Amino acid sequence: GSAAWIDTVAKNRHQRIVAFALAKSVEKISYDQESVAIWDDSVVNVRNSFNPTWVDINLGVWMFDYFKHDRVYVLDAKDRALYTMADGVEVPTNGTLPSSGPMESLIWKLRQQIAAGALDDYESGKTRIPRAVDLGLHEQRPAIISVMPLVPDTASVTQERGSECLIVSVRYLDRSFL
């Protein structure tokens, strides 16, 4: 009957609204990251000489307080965790990441993009900074996961290809997101 049809229309509309909201959020998490990833200070305080206090304040707590990112991982050039933030608090790290298939494949995908010249395209102004972002489970919870390299924003800091550190952000799709 018509009531069932109205329910279907309402349900489809709801799904479209949710899909749109998710797409916008997936896009937003990358923009959030750009605010700290394209920054001389990030490269200097992570890759050049690791400064845990600076990293905690500027890459961990900031991303949580200002953008509501639930997890932030800062990785070295070999994808070992230098820093972990969970719910606004630094968590001790032994260099390993929580095993998360989606996160591992995004890190791999971004490293492949960089190896294929994505940073050259970015530096020549052809593209935005490379990133790998997707929806997936992280710690058994649905999340948006985004990975981006830390790159200088001026010529005064140089970075050799392959030495890029990464920032990984996780935004859970339960609780605070809804």
Backbone hydrogen bonds, N-H to C=O, Kabsch-Sander energy under -0.5 kcal/mol:
donor,donor_aa,acceptor,acceptor_aa,energy
5,W,1,G,-1.7
6,I,2,S,-2.7
7,D,3,A,-2.4
8,T,4,A,-2.3
9,V,5,W,-2.6
10,A,6,I,-2.7
11,K,7,D,-2.8
12,N,8,T,-2.8
13,R,9,V,-2.5
14,H,10,A,-2.5
15,Q,11,K,-2.6
16,R,12,N,-2.3
17,I,13,R,-2.4
18,V,14,H,-2.7
19,A,15,Q,-2.8
20,F,16,R,-2.5
21,A,17,I,-2.7
22,L,18,V,-2.7
23,A,19,A,-2.5
24,K,20,F,-2.5
25,S,21,A,-2.2
26,V,22,L,-2.7
27,E,23,A,-2.0
28,K,24,K,-2.4
29,I,25,S,-2.2
30,S,26,V,-0.9
31,Y,27,E,-1.5
32,D,28,K,-3.0
33,Q,29,I,-2.0
34,E,30,S,-2.2
35,S,31,Y,-1.1
35,S,32,D,-0.8
36,V,33,Q,-1.9
37,A,33,Q,-2.7
38,I,34,E,-1.7
39,W,37,A,-1.2
39,W,151,V,-1.9
42,S,39,W,-0.7
43,V,39,W,-1.6
44,V,40,D,-2.8
45,N,41,D,-2.7
46,V,42,S,-1.3
47,R,43,V,-1.7
48,N,43,V,-1.9
49,S,44,V,-2.0
51,N,45,N,-2.9
55,V,51,N,-2.6
56,D,52,P,-2.4
57,I,53,T,-2.3
58,N,54,W,-3.0
59,L,55,V,-2.4
60,G,55,V,-1.4
60,G,56,D,-0.5
61,V,56,D,-3.1
62,W,57,I,-1.2
64,F,60,G,-1.6
65,D,61,V,-3.4
66,Y,62,W,-2.9
67,F,62,W,-0.7
67,F,63,M,-0.7
68,K,64,F,-1.3
69,H,63,M,-2.5
70,D,170,V,-1.7
71,R,170,V,-1.8
72,V,85,M,-1.8
73,Y,168,V,-2.5
74,V,83,Y,-2.1
75,L,73,Y,-0.5
75,L,166,L,-2.7
76,D,80,R,-2.4
79,D,76,D,-2.2
81,A,95,G,-2.0
82,L,74,V,-3.4
83,Y,74,V,-1.4
84,T,91,V,-0.5
85,M,72,V,-2.6
86,A,89,V,-2.8
87,D,70,D,-2.9
89,V,86,A,-1.6
91,V,84,T,-3.0
104,E,100,S,-2.8
105,S,101,G,-2.6
106,L,102,P,-1.9
107,I,103,M,-2.4
108,W,104,E,-2.3
109,K,105,S,-2.5
110,L,106,L,-2.5
111,R,107,I,-2.4
112,Q,108,W,-2.2
113,Q,109,K,-2.2
114,I,110,L,-2.5
115,A,111,R,-2.4
116,A,112,Q,-1.8
117,G,114,I,-1.7
118,A,113,Q,-2.5
121,D,117,G,-2.0
122,Y,118,A,-1.9
123,E,119,L,-2.9
124,S,120,D,-1.9
125,G,122,Y,-1.6
126,K,121,D,-2.2
127,T,121,D,-1.0
132,A,147,V,-2.1
134,D,145,I,-2.2
136,G,143,A,-2.5
138,H,141,R,-2.8
141,R,138,H,-1.3
143,A,136,G,-2.1
144,I,171,R,-2.5
145,I,134,D,-3.0
145,I,143,A,-0.5
146,S,169,S,-2.5
147,V,132,A,-2.7
148,M,167,I,-2.2
150,L,165,C,-2.8
151,V,37,A,-2.9
151,V,149,P,-0.6
157,V,154,T,-0.8
158,T,156,S,-0.5
163,S,160,E,-2.1
166,L,75,L,-1.7
167,I,148,M,-3.0
168,V,73,Y,-2.9
169,S,146,S,-2.8
170,V,71,R,-2.5
171,R,144,I,-2.5
172,Y,170,V,-0.5
173,L,142,P,-2.8
177,F,174,D,-2.0
178,L,175,R,-0.6
